[in-house]
Amino acid sequence: DITTFLEGFHGWSDWREARHQIAIMAEQLALNVAFTLGQETESPALPSLLLRPEALQDYAEDLKRIHQRDIVVVDRQKRILADAIPRNVGALYNHDAGNEVGQTIRDGRTRQFQEVSPDYPEGIDLITVPIIRENGETAGALILEMTPVKAFVAAHLRTHLLQMLFIITIFFLISFIWSRRFYLDIRKPVEILRDVTA
């Protein structure tokens, strides 16, 4: 019926909202990781991860393993301190065509961009957030892959669109059958009326 048809379009707007909410969740994950990196420990014997390169690299690799996302930590000059791809450590990060990472370090705003590089020739979607120390100083930036989030939303959106197409097809099929039946039901009396008046 028409209500189901309209609910399908309402579902479309729900998915646009869901996509927005998932982007917010990805940003929150990135901000939480960046917050952890910026914190000093209470023990002088165990300084911040930013000051322990091996521990920072282990942390990046663990996050990659757990979340299945690329992760990169850079300093204020965009030198890679830790990367899910260890061979990149020490290089300058230059896969942000619009210098999104540099801008984030400068103004503290979150940005999204796509990296196309030898590691990702087809491109991956990334989000970058500042790493801020407890004293308020920006230490660098965290770059976190968003491609899995977008793939998840796209898969659900495809399913939802297929459901909408199915509902629309059923709606039109029922409408066709109903109108055909109505035509057949009304045709007989019309023919009789025409015969009587002729």
ZATOR-542942 format. One record per residue: residue number from 1; z, x, y of N, C-alpha, C in turn. Coordinates in nm, 4 decimals. Layout:
N
(atom NUM, (Z, X, Y), (Z, X, Y), (Z, X, Y))
...
END
This chain:
198
(atom 1, (0.0000, 0.0831, -0.1189), (0.0000, 0.0000, 0.0000), (0.0000, 0.0870, 0.1246))
(atom 2, (-0.0137, 0.0262, 0.2396), (-0.0282, 0.1008, 0.3656), (0.0973, 0.1794, 0.4007))
(atom 3, (0.2139, 0.1303, 0.3597), (0.3394, 0.2014, 0.3885), (0.3388, 0.3370, 0.3190))
(atom 4, (0.2965, 0.3392, 0.1930), (0.2896, 0.4655, 0.1184), (0.1915, 0.5598, 0.1856))
(atom 5, (0.0793, 0.5049, 0.2303), (-0.0232, 0.5840, 0.2983), (0.0354, 0.6498, 0.4239))
(atom 6, (0.1082, 0.5727, 0.5035), (0.1678, 0.6253, 0.6261), (0.2792, 0.7250, 0.5961))
(atom 7, (0.3533, 0.6999, 0.4876), (0.4589, 0.7941, 0.4498), (0.3992, 0.9302, 0.4167))
(atom 8, (0.2768, 0.9308, 0.3627), (0.2090, 1.0566, 0.3338), (0.1896, 1.1374, 0.4603))
(atom 9, (0.1497, 1.0736, 0.5707), (0.1328, 1.1443, 0.6965), (0.2667, 1.1879, 0.7534))
(atom 10, (0.3699, 1.1082, 0.7313), (0.5040, 1.1487, 0.7745), (0.5444, 1.2752, 0.6981))
(atom 11, (0.5104, 1.2813, 0.5697), (0.5399, 1.3998, 0.4886), (0.4716, 1.5237, 0.5428))
(atom 12, (0.3484, 1.5066, 0.5971), (0.2762, 1.6196, 0.6566), (0.3565, 1.6800, 0.7709))
(atom 13, (0.4119, 1.5960, 0.8583), (0.4907, 1.6480, 0.9701), (0.6203, 1.7101, 0.9184))
(atom 14, (0.6746, 1.6569, 0.8083), (0.7934, 1.7172, 0.7478), (0.7636, 1.8602, 0.7037))
(atom 15, (0.6434, 1.8833, 0.6501), (0.6086, 2.0185, 0.6044), (0.5887, 2.1135, 0.7211))
(atom 16, (0.5351, 2.0632, 0.8320), (0.5247, 2.1493, 0.9503), (0.6642, 2.1899, 0.9952))
(atom 17, (0.7568, 2.0956, 0.9923), (0.8958, 2.1249, 1.0290), (0.9575, 2.2209, 0.9277))
(atom 18, (0.9287, 2.2009, 0.7995), (0.9828, 2.2896, 0.6950), (0.9334, 2.4324, 0.7158))
(atom 19, (0.8061, 2.4461, 0.7497), (0.7504, 2.5788, 0.7743), (0.8239, 2.6454, 0.8906))
(atom 20, (0.8518, 2.5695, 0.9942), (0.9257, 2.6208, 1.1096), (1.0672, 2.6628, 1.0673))
(atom 21, (1.1325, 2.5785, 0.9878), (1.2686, 2.6088, 0.9431), (1.2722, 2.7328, 0.8538))
(atom 22, (1.1708, 2.7495, 0.7700), (1.1672, 2.8671, 0.6826), (1.1494, 2.9934, 0.7663))
(atom 23, (1.0694, 2.9871, 0.8721), (1.0546, 3.1021, 0.9620), (1.1888, 3.1356, 1.0266))
(atom 24, (1.2644, 3.0328, 1.0618), (1.3973, 3.0552, 1.1197), (1.4893, 3.1205, 1.0167))
(atom 25, (1.4812, 3.0733, 0.8917), (1.5648, 3.1326, 0.7866), (1.5284, 3.2796, 0.7638))
(atom 26, (1.3990, 3.3121, 0.7669), (1.3558, 3.4511, 0.7506), (1.4091, 3.5368, 0.8657))
(atom 27, (1.4052, 3.4806, 0.9860), (1.4587, 3.5526, 1.1008), (1.6085, 3.5760, 1.0842))
(atom 28, (1.6799, 3.4752, 1.0356), (1.8242, 3.4902, 1.0156), (1.8547, 3.5980, 0.9119))
(atom 29, (1.7755, 3.6013, 0.8030), (1.7949, 3.7064, 0.7024), (1.7737, 3.8431, 0.7666))
(atom 30, (1.6650, 3.8574, 0.8431), (1.6359, 3.9852, 0.9083), (1.7478, 4.0234, 1.0055))
(atom 31, (1.7952, 3.9260, 1.0831), (1.9036, 3.9549, 1.1781), (2.0323, 3.9944, 1.1064))
(atom 32, (2.0617, 3.9295, 0.9943), (2.1822, 3.9644, 0.9178), (2.1731, 4.1057, 0.8622))
(atom 33, (2.0565, 4.1420, 0.8092), (2.0386, 4.2782, 0.7573), (2.0512, 4.3776, 0.8724))
(atom 34, (1.9856, 4.3487, 0.9845), (1.9923, 4.4387, 1.1002), (2.1356, 4.4523, 1.1512))
(atom 35, (2.2101, 4.3418, 1.1508), (2.3501, 4.3451, 1.1932), (2.4294, 4.4393, 1.1033))
(atom 36, (2.4073, 4.4280, 0.9714), (2.4765, 4.5145, 0.8753), (2.4442, 4.6609, 0.9030))
(atom 37, (2.3185, 4.6895, 0.9319), (2.2791, 4.8280, 0.9579), (2.3438, 4.8828, 1.0843))
(atom 38, (2.3666, 4.7981, 1.1825), (2.4227, 4.8427, 1.3095), (2.5734, 4.8589, 1.3102))
(atom 39, (2.6400, 4.8144, 1.2054), (2.7859, 4.8182, 1.2021), (2.8392, 4.9548, 1.1618))
(atom 40, (2.9454, 4.9927, 1.2264), (3.0180, 5.1142, 1.1891), (3.1195, 5.0773, 1.0818))
(atom 41, (3.1470, 5.1688, 0.9925), (3.2489, 5.1406, 0.8908), (3.3852, 5.1807, 0.9469))
(atom 42, (3.4889, 5.1310, 0.8841), (3.6240, 5.1625, 0.9305), (3.6674, 5.3022, 0.8880))
(atom 43, (3.5983, 5.3581, 0.7895), (3.6349, 5.4898, 0.7391), (3.5473, 5.5978, 0.8027))
(atom 44, (3.6089, 5.6971, 0.8680), (3.5292, 5.8067, 0.9255), (3.4528, 5.8848, 0.8174))
(atom 45, (3.5040, 5.8812, 0.6954), (3.4383, 5.9528, 0.5861), (3.3116, 5.8804, 0.5411))
(atom 46, (3.2971, 5.7534, 0.5805), (3.1811, 5.6741, 0.5382), (3.1160, 5.6127, 0.6625))
(atom 47, (3.0328, 5.6912, 0.7342), (2.9729, 5.6401, 0.8577), (2.8682, 5.5318, 0.8312))
(atom 48, (2.8146, 5.4766, 0.9381), (2.7127, 5.3725, 0.9324), (2.5959, 5.4147, 0.8435))
(atom 49, (2.5315, 5.3155, 0.7832), (2.4135, 5.3445, 0.7010), (2.3066, 5.4187, 0.7796))
(atom 50, (2.2975, 5.3924, 0.9083), (2.1971, 5.4603, 0.9904), (2.2187, 5.6113, 0.9950))
(atom 51, (2.3412, 5.6541, 0.9709), (2.3736, 5.7972, 0.9737), (2.3717, 5.8598, 0.8342))
(atom 52, (2.3409, 5.7803, 0.7330), (2.3351, 5.8308, 0.5948), (2.1961, 5.7987, 0.5357))
(atom 53, (2.0994, 5.8864, 0.5558), (1.9608, 5.8586, 0.5162), (1.9421, 5.8176, 0.3697))
(atom 54, (2.0104, 5.8858, 0.2785), (1.9932, 5.8520, 0.1366), (2.0477, 5.7127, 0.1065))
(atom 55, (2.1640, 5.6808, 0.1616), (2.2230, 5.5483, 0.1399), (2.1356, 5.4402, 0.2050))
(atom 56, (2.0805, 5.4702, 0.3223), (1.9929, 5.3753, 0.3906), (1.8666, 5.3496, 0.3078))
(atom 57, (1.8097, 5.4551, 0.2510), (1.6907, 5.4388, 0.1672), (1.7243, 5.3584, 0.0415))
(atom 58, (1.8382, 5.3865, -0.0198), (1.8808, 5.3078, -0.1371), (1.8967, 5.1604, -0.1004))
(atom 59, (1.9533, 5.1355, 0.0173), (1.9729, 4.9982, 0.0661), (1.8379, 4.9278, 0.0820))
(atom 60, (1.7398, 4.9971, 0.1420), (1.6056, 4.9396, 0.1606), (1.5412, 4.9086, 0.0252))
(atom 61, (1.5533, 5.0000, -0.0693), (1.4939, 4.9786, -0.2019), (1.5643, 4.8640, -0.2751))
(atom 62, (1.6963, 4.8545, -0.2589), (1.7701, 4.7426, -0.3205), (1.7262, 4.6087, -0.2611))
(atom 63, (1.7100, 4.6041, -0.1287), (1.6639, 4.4800, -0.0653), (1.5241, 4.4423, -0.1138))
(atom 64, (1.4378, 4.5415, -0.1317), (1.3028, 4.5159, -0.1829), (1.3120, 4.4573, -0.3246))
(atom 65, (1.3978, 4.5163, -0.4050), (1.4137, 4.4702, -0.5436), (1.4717, 4.3287, -0.5478))
(atom 66, (1.5697, 4.2996, -0.4652), (1.6370, 4.1693, -0.4662), (1.5504, 4.0600, -0.4050))
(atom 67, (1.4918, 4.0883, -0.2876), (1.4207, 3.9846, -0.2121), (1.2689, 3.9873, -0.2307))
(atom 68, (1.2176, 4.0905, -0.3001), (1.0726, 4.1035, -0.3214), (0.9954, 4.1029, -0.1899))
(atom 69, (1.0464, 4.1756, -0.0932), (0.9821, 4.1859, 0.0376), (0.9819, 4.3305, 0.0818))
(atom 70, (0.8766, 4.3677, 0.1539), (0.8737, 4.5006, 0.2130), (0.9767, 4.5035, 0.3254))
(atom 71, (1.0409, 4.6169, 0.3394), (1.1396, 4.6350, 0.4456), (1.1259, 4.7759, 0.4997))
(atom 72, (1.1320, 4.7873, 0.6308), (1.1216, 4.9165, 0.6981), (1.2294, 4.9214, 0.8059))
(atom 73, (1.2940, 5.0368, 0.8173), (1.3925, 5.0597, 0.9240), (1.3397, 5.1748, 1.0080))
(atom 74, (1.3286, 5.1525, 1.1392), (1.2795, 5.2576, 1.2297), (1.3829, 5.2859, 1.3379))
(atom 75, (1.3741, 5.4077, 1.3946), (1.4624, 5.4419, 1.5059), (1.3962, 5.3997, 1.6380))
(atom 76, (1.4538, 5.4389, 1.7499), (1.4031, 5.3969, 1.8816), (1.2617, 5.4484, 1.9097))
(atom 77, (1.2222, 5.5559, 1.8456), (1.0875, 5.6107, 1.8640), (0.9898, 5.5599, 1.7564))
(atom 78, (1.0349, 5.4640, 1.6765), (0.9562, 5.4032, 1.5678), (0.9333, 5.4995, 1.4503))
(atom 79, (1.0198, 5.6022, 1.4391), (1.0126, 5.6896, 1.3223), (1.0798, 5.6168, 1.2063))
(atom 80, (1.0154, 5.6160, 1.0914), (1.0654, 5.5424, 0.9750), (1.1844, 5.6160, 0.9144))
(atom 81, (1.2994, 5.5480, 0.9148), (1.4227, 5.6024, 0.8577), (1.4378, 5.5624, 0.7108))
(atom 82, (1.3893, 5.4442, 0.6774), (1.3957, 5.3947, 0.5390), (1.2803, 5.2968, 0.5204))
(atom 83, (1.2265, 5.2937, 0.3981), (1.1114, 5.2078, 0.3703), (1.1137, 5.1710, 0.2223))
(atom 84, (1.0714, 5.0493, 0.1926), (1.0596, 5.0077, 0.0527), (0.9556, 5.0937, -0.0195))
(atom 85, (0.8670, 5.1560, 0.0578), (0.7707, 5.2530, 0.0032), (0.8200, 5.3903, 0.0498))
(atom 86, (0.8966, 5.4612, -0.0353), (0.9666, 5.5835, 0.0067), (0.8779, 5.6915, 0.0693))
(atom 87, (0.7514, 5.7012, 0.0284), (0.6654, 5.8080, 0.0824), (0.6419, 5.7933, 0.2339))
(atom 88, (0.6714, 5.6763, 0.2908), (0.6499, 5.6540, 0.4341), (0.7645, 5.7045, 0.5215))
(atom 89, (0.8775, 5.7374, 0.4598), (0.9945, 5.7824, 0.5361), (0.9595, 5.9092, 0.6141))
(atom 90, (0.9953, 5.9099, 0.7416), (0.9704, 6.0250, 0.8288), (0.8458, 6.0089, 0.9152))
(atom 91, (0.7546, 5.9229, 0.8748), (0.6330, 5.9007, 0.9528), (0.6625, 5.8061, 1.0693))
(atom 92, (0.5740, 5.8055, 1.1684), (0.5849, 5.7087, 1.2770), (0.5243, 5.5767, 1.2307))
(atom 93, (0.5917, 5.4664, 1.2609), (0.5388, 5.3347, 1.2252), (0.4367, 5.2947, 1.3309))
(atom 94, (0.3105, 5.2802, 1.2887), (0.2057, 5.2460, 1.3849), (0.1141, 5.1354, 1.3327))
(atom 95, (0.1681, 5.0470, 1.2507), (0.0881, 4.9388, 1.1927), (0.1093, 4.8062, 1.2663))
(atom 96, (0.1693, 4.8127, 1.3836), (0.1860, 4.6936, 1.4679), (0.0854, 4.7056, 1.5825))
(atom 97, (-0.0292, 4.6416, 1.5647), (-0.1421, 4.6575, 1.6574), (-0.1044, 4.6259, 1.8022))
(atom 98, (-0.0127, 4.5330, 1.8228), (0.0287, 4.4961, 1.9581), (0.1596, 4.5620, 1.9998))
(atom 99, (0.2008, 4.6666, 1.9265), (0.3275, 4.7357, 1.9524), (0.4461, 4.6398, 1.9520))
(atom 100, (0.4422, 4.5421, 1.8594), (0.5508, 4.4431, 1.8507), (0.6855, 4.5093, 1.8229))
(atom 101, (0.6865, 4.6122, 1.7383), (0.8129, 4.6791, 1.7052), (0.8671, 4.7511, 1.8287))
(atom 102, (0.7806, 4.8216, 1.8998), (0.8234, 4.8899, 2.0227), (0.8758, 4.7922, 2.1262))
(atom 103, (0.8076, 4.6786, 2.1408), (0.8533, 4.5774, 2.2366), (0.9895, 4.5219, 2.1967))
(atom 104, (1.0098, 4.4997, 2.0657), (1.1381, 4.4477, 2.0163), (1.2498, 4.5469, 2.0438))
(atom 105, (1.2226, 4.6753, 2.0226), (1.3232, 4.7784, 2.0516), (1.3571, 4.7765, 2.2012))
(atom 106, (1.2552, 4.7580, 2.2829), (1.2735, 4.7607, 2.4284), (1.3482, 4.6371, 2.4813))
(atom 107, (1.3077, 4.5154, 2.4340), (1.3670, 4.3950, 2.4951), (1.4584, 4.3136, 2.4027))
(atom 108, (1.4697, 4.3537, 2.2761), (1.5626, 4.2857, 2.1855), (1.5152, 4.1515, 2.1311))
(atom 109, (1.3886, 4.1164, 2.1569), (1.3367, 3.9872, 2.1098), (1.2712, 4.0008, 1.9725))
(atom 110, (1.2904, 3.8974, 1.8899), (1.2277, 3.8919, 1.7581), (1.0786, 3.8653, 1.7744))
(atom 111, (0.9982, 3.9299, 1.6900), (0.8530, 3.9080, 1.6930), (0.7986, 3.9022, 1.5512))
(atom 112, (0.6869, 3.8319, 1.5387), (0.6143, 3.8268, 1.4122), (0.4769, 3.8898, 1.4347))
(atom 113, (0.4265, 3.9585, 1.3319), (0.2941, 4.0193, 1.3413), (0.2418, 4.0440, 1.2010))
(atom 114, (0.1170, 4.0866, 1.1932), (0.0577, 4.1188, 1.0639), (0.0277, 4.2677, 1.0590))
(atom 115, (0.0675, 4.3307, 0.9493), (0.0374, 4.4721, 0.9267), (-0.0821, 4.4813, 0.8328))
(atom 116, (-0.1834, 4.5551, 0.8771), (-0.2947, 4.5922, 0.7896), (-0.2911, 4.7446, 0.7855))
(atom 117, (-0.2722, 4.7995, 0.6659), (-0.2536, 4.9434, 0.6513), (-0.3043, 4.9872, 0.5146))
(atom 118, (-0.3064, 5.1191, 0.4892), (-0.3457, 5.1643, 0.3551), (-0.2555, 5.1054, 0.2447))
(atom 119, (-0.1279, 5.0822, 0.2780), (-0.0372, 5.0222, 0.1790), (-0.0686, 4.8739, 0.1585))
(atom 120, (-0.1177, 4.8067, 0.2623), (-0.1474, 4.6631, 0.2576), (-0.2836, 4.6366, 0.3225))
(atom 121, (-0.3928, 4.6747, 0.2556), (-0.5253, 4.6592, 0.3170), (-0.5633, 4.5139, 0.3468))
(atom 122, (-0.5056, 4.4200, 0.2728), (-0.5355, 4.2790, 0.2988), (-0.4376, 4.2174, 0.3988))
(atom 123, (-0.3388, 4.2946, 0.4384), (-0.2439, 4.2506, 0.5396), (-0.1229, 4.1794, 0.4834))
(atom 124, (-0.0099, 4.1979, 0.5496), (0.1126, 4.1242, 0.5188), (0.1731, 4.0761, 0.6501))
(atom 125, (0.2412, 3.9634, 0.6422), (0.3069, 3.9053, 0.7592), (0.4480, 3.9620, 0.7686))
(atom 126, (0.4832, 4.0073, 0.8881), (0.6125, 4.0716, 0.9098), (0.6869, 4.0095, 1.0266))
(atom 127, (0.8174, 4.0287, 1.0239), (0.9031, 3.9908, 1.1363), (0.9822, 4.1154, 1.1728))
(atom 128, (1.0003, 4.1396, 1.3007), (1.0791, 4.2548, 1.3441), (1.1929, 4.2076, 1.4346))
(atom 129, (1.3100, 4.2650, 1.4104), (1.4295, 4.2323, 1.4896), (1.4964, 4.3636, 1.5294))
(atom 130, (1.5708, 4.3628, 1.6397), (1.6378, 4.4867, 1.6819), (1.7596, 4.5172, 1.5946))
(atom 131, (1.7880, 4.6451, 1.5810), (1.9139, 4.6889, 1.5176), (2.0044, 4.7312, 1.6322))
(atom 132, (2.1137, 4.6598, 1.6481), (2.2032, 4.6841, 1.7616), (2.3373, 4.7343, 1.7097))
(atom 133, (2.3788, 4.8479, 1.7631), (2.5088, 4.9053, 1.7233), (2.6225, 4.8222, 1.7838))
(atom 134, (2.7423, 4.8455, 1.7342), (2.8594, 4.7728, 1.7836), (2.8803, 4.7918, 1.9335))
(atom 135, (2.8387, 4.9078, 1.9862), (2.8571, 4.9341, 2.1298), (2.7489, 4.8674, 2.2151))
(atom 136, (2.6553, 4.7932, 2.1519), (2.5506, 4.7222, 2.2241), (2.4206, 4.7993, 2.2391))
(atom 137, (2.4200, 4.9248, 2.1995), (2.3002, 5.0080, 2.2098), (2.2004, 4.9705, 2.1002))
(atom 138, (2.0740, 4.9651, 2.1358), (1.9699, 4.9381, 2.0365), (1.9379, 5.0684, 1.9647))
(atom 139, (1.9584, 5.0682, 1.8339), (1.9378, 5.1890, 1.7535), (1.7959, 5.1982, 1.6997))
(atom 140, (1.7246, 5.0861, 1.6961), (1.5900, 5.0836, 1.6399), (1.5532, 4.9407, 1.6050))
(atom 141, (1.4760, 4.9276, 1.4982), (1.4329, 4.7938, 1.4579), (1.4229, 4.7851, 1.3064))
(atom 142, (1.4390, 4.6627, 1.2597), (1.4178, 4.6306, 1.1190), (1.2875, 4.5521, 1.1113))
(atom 143, (1.2047, 4.5865, 1.0141), (1.0781, 4.5164, 0.9913), (1.0870, 4.4577, 0.8508))
(atom 144, (1.0715, 4.3269, 0.8411), (1.0885, 4.2582, 0.7130), (0.9661, 4.1729, 0.6836))
(atom 145, (0.9195, 4.1795, 0.5600), (0.8011, 4.1042, 0.5193), (0.8302, 3.9552, 0.5119))
(atom 146, (0.7357, 3.8759, 0.5643), (0.7472, 3.7297, 0.5600), (0.6451, 3.6670, 0.4647))
(atom 147, (0.5551, 3.7462, 0.4065), (0.4492, 3.6928, 0.3221), (0.5026, 3.6049, 0.2097))
(atom 148, (0.6101, 3.6431, 0.1379), (0.6590, 3.5549, 0.0312), (0.7032, 3.4176, 0.0838))
(atom 149, (0.7625, 3.4152, 0.2031), (0.8057, 3.2881, 0.2621), (0.6836, 3.2013, 0.2901))
(atom 150, (0.5808, 3.2612, 0.3510), (0.4600, 3.1853, 0.3835), (0.3883, 3.1400, 0.2562))
(atom 151, (0.3879, 3.2240, 0.1531), (0.3240, 3.1856, 0.0270), (0.3979, 3.0673, -0.0360))
(atom 152, (0.5308, 3.0695, -0.0277), (0.6115, 2.9597, -0.0813), (0.5778, 2.8292, -0.0100))
(atom 153, (0.5714, 2.8343, 0.1232), (0.5394, 2.7145, 0.2017), (0.3977, 2.6676, 0.1698))
(atom 154, (0.3028, 2.7622, 0.1615), (0.1634, 2.7257, 0.1338), (0.1506, 2.6573, -0.0020))
(atom 155, (0.2223, 2.7081, -0.1031), (0.2162, 2.6467, -0.2356), (0.2696, 2.5039, -0.2316))
(atom 156, (0.3800, 2.4837, -0.1628), (0.4356, 2.3492, -0.1519), (0.3476, 2.2580, -0.0675))
(atom 157, (0.2865, 2.3147, 0.0350), (0.1962, 2.2362, 0.1195), (0.0744, 2.1914, 0.0393))
(atom 158, (0.0194, 2.2813, -0.0440), (-0.0937, 2.2444, -0.1300), (-0.0562, 2.1289, -0.2216))
(atom 159, (0.0607, 2.1389, -0.2833), (0.1074, 2.0324, -0.3725), (0.1198, 1.9016, -0.2962))
(atom 160, (0.1772, 1.9095, -0.1780), (0.1964, 1.7895, -0.0958), (0.0616, 1.7287, -0.0555))
(atom 161, (-0.0338, 1.8138, -0.0181), (-0.1663, 1.7638, 0.0200), (-0.2360, 1.6970, -0.0983))
(atom 162, (-0.2220, 1.7559, -0.2163), (-0.2816, 1.6941, -0.3359), (-0.2179, 1.5577, -0.3625))
(atom 163, (-0.0877, 1.5485, -0.3439), (-0.0206, 1.4195, -0.3608), (-0.0727, 1.3191, -0.2586))
(atom 164, (-0.0920, 1.3631, -0.1345), (-0.1451, 1.2737, -0.0312), (-0.2854, 1.2265, -0.0675))
(atom 165, (-0.3704, 1.3193, -0.1147), (-0.5069, 1.2816, -0.1528), (-0.5057, 1.1809, -0.2674))
(atom 166, (-0.4151, 1.2011, -0.3617), (-0.4025, 1.1081, -0.4736), (-0.3627, 0.9695, -0.4232))
(atom 167, (-0.2647, 0.9654, -0.3341), (-0.2179, 0.8371, -0.2783), (-0.3300, 0.7686, -0.2010))
(atom 168, (-0.4036, 0.8452, -0.1207), (-0.5146, 0.7872, -0.0435), (-0.6214, 0.7323, -0.1369))
(atom 169, (-0.6543, 0.8074, -0.2417), (-0.7552, 0.7620, -0.3384), (-0.7115, 0.6334, -0.4053))
(atom 170, (-0.5863, 0.6278, -0.4485), (-0.5334, 0.5067, -0.5122), (-0.5367, 0.3900, -0.4138))
(atom 171, (-0.4987, 0.4153, -0.2902), (-0.4993, 0.3117, -0.1878), (-0.6392, 0.2519, -0.1718))
(atom 172, (-0.7407, 0.3386, -0.1585), (-0.8764, 0.2891, -0.1404), (-0.9302, 0.2230, -0.2669))
(atom 173, (-0.8920, 0.2734, -0.3822), (-0.9350, 0.2117, -0.5075), (-0.8772, 0.0707, -0.5203))
(atom 174, (-0.7493, 0.0568, -0.4903), (-0.6863, -0.0756, -0.4947), (-0.7498, -0.1681, -0.3916))
(atom 175, (-0.7776, -0.1140, -0.2725), (-0.8427, -0.1955, -0.1683), (-0.9798, -0.2425, -0.2141))
(atom 176, (-1.0555, -0.1525, -0.2776), (-1.1881, -0.1879, -0.3264), (-1.1792, -0.2964, -0.4336))
(atom 177, (-1.0895, -0.2778, -0.5308), (-1.0737, -0.3762, -0.6392), (-1.0303, -0.5106, -0.5810))
(atom 178, (-0.9359, -0.5085, -0.4889), (-0.8870, -0.6326, -0.4288), (-0.9984, -0.7026, -0.3512))
(atom 179, (-1.0757, -0.6263, -0.2717), (-1.1827, -0.6895, -0.1943), (-1.2933, -0.7409, -0.2863))
(atom 180, (-1.3230, -0.6687, -0.3945), (-1.4237, -0.7142, -0.4915), (-1.3774, -0.8439, -0.5573))
(atom 181, (-1.2503, -0.8472, -0.5950), (-1.1961, -0.9681, -0.6581), (-1.1989, -1.0847, -0.5590))
(atom 182, (-1.1610, -1.0572, -0.4337), (-1.1636, -1.1605, -0.3312), (-1.3061, -1.2134, -0.3131))
(atom 183, (-1.4026, -1.1210, -0.3117), (-1.5432, -1.1605, -0.2966), (-1.5856, -1.2502, -0.4122))
(atom 184, (-1.5492, -1.2118, -0.5353), (-1.5887, -1.2924, -0.6512), (-1.5199, -1.4289, -0.6503))
(atom 185, (-1.3919, -1.4291, -0.6074), (-1.3186, -1.5555, -0.6025), (-1.3766, -1.6507, -0.4979))
(atom 186, (-1.4231, -1.5980, -0.3887), (-1.4723, -1.6833, -0.2806), (-1.6211, -1.7153, -0.2963))
(atom 187, (-1.6939, -1.6324, -0.3723), (-1.8386, -1.6522, -0.3879), (-1.8720, -1.7852, -0.4551))
(atom 188, (-1.7991, -1.8187, -0.5595), (-1.8276, -1.9421, -0.6346), (-1.8149, -2.0662, -0.5464))
(atom 189, (-1.7006, -2.0850, -0.4743), (-1.6907, -2.2026, -0.3872), (-1.7966, -2.2035, -0.2774))
(atom 190, (-1.8330, -2.0850, -0.2250), (-1.9359, -2.0782, -0.1205), (-2.0701, -2.1229, -0.1776))
(atom 191, (-2.1027, -2.0803, -0.2995), (-2.2286, -2.1218, -0.3634), (-2.2302, -2.2718, -0.3871))
(atom 192, (-2.1162, -2.3267, -0.4313), (-2.1099, -2.4716, -0.4536), (-2.1275, -2.5445, -0.3215))
(atom 193, (-2.0607, -2.4981, -0.2168), (-2.0728, -2.5592, -0.0842), (-2.2179, -2.5510, -0.0329))
(atom 194, (-2.2844, -2.4392, -0.0561), (-2.4217, -2.4234, -0.0137), (-2.5147, -2.5187, -0.0891))
(atom 195, (-2.4891, -2.5328, -0.2210), (-2.5705, -2.6236, -0.3028), (-2.5527, -2.7686, -0.2585))
(atom 196, (-2.4289, -2.8055, -0.2215), (-2.3998, -2.9433, -0.1806), (-2.4690, -2.9722, -0.0469))
(atom 197, (-2.4676, -2.8775, 0.0446), (-2.5265, -2.9020, 0.1767), (-2.6786, -2.8859, 0.1772))
(atom 198, (-2.7369, -2.8320, 0.0730), (-2.8824, -2.8136, 0.0701), (-2.9601, -2.9343, 0.0295))
END
